[in-house]
Structures are given as C-alpha cells and as structure tokens.
Amino acid sequence: SIKFFDMFAGGGFRSGLEAIGGFECVGYCEIDKYAKQAYEAIYDTGGELYFDDARKIVPEQLPDFDLLVGGFPDSPSQSQEQEKDLTIQEEAVFEIARIAAVKKPKYIFLENVPGMLNHDKGRTFETILNTLNTGSPKSIKLFGER
C-alpha cells in the first residue's frame, strides 16, 4: 500500500484515497478540535500519529511515507478576509515544505483554493512553488484551477 500523511486534515483527500483503495494513513494534523472530532468519527485513526499543530511536528520522528496531502483553510468571499486566509495558506505551505524537505515523499497533493493563483499578481503562487521546489515533486499539475 501507499503510505500517506494528512496535513490540515479536513478529510477530503483521505476520503478519496480510501475510496480508491491501496492507501494507508500513517498520521494526520488538525488544529481545529471540532474538525479533529469529525475526522476521528469518520475514519479509523487507531495506530496513527496525531498532531494538533504543524509547527510542533519533528519530521525526523515521522514514519516514512510516499504521499503528503494537505488542505487549506477555506477562503471567505470578502477580500480582506481572503487576503488573511491566503497568508495562512502560505504559512501552511512552509510547514508542508519543511516536512517534505526531510521526509522527501514521492508525491505531494495540495488543495487549490480560490484566489491562490492570482493573489498578489501571482507572486503568492510563485512563492509556494519555490518553497516546495526541494527536489520533490519533479512536476506540478494543477487541477480545478480557479
């Protein structure tokens, strides 16, 4: 099976991976206590590592995995709030990159959220790509571009 680590675990990636089959979750990270409760009610998380804050993860202490998946906070429609959330999303990418630099997963799947590609005239997305360009992944594909 392909082992994966679920960052900012809303469950969307995991639902898809479990529906396909052949994937095994080794751990997850979710700061929102209600989202964590829902996640644990939906999925069998027994034996998986749990982290409440990505900044507390020590990558060297994680088991090996092939796939790192991550969602981001939803962006509300009001532009000021969306700007704030895009900053949070950039910070989330830095945590993902920090872990990926050590664990070197073969694949990274990240959620595309509204406004990310165009934020700050594309500079936010460029920063994200540069941050994740640690030798892995070798190519980047966008799905559901908005």
Helices and strands as residue ranges (DSSP letters): E 2-7, H 12-20, E 23-29, H 33-42, E 49-51, G 54-56, G 59-61, E 67-70, H 79-103, E 107-110, G 119-122, H 123-132
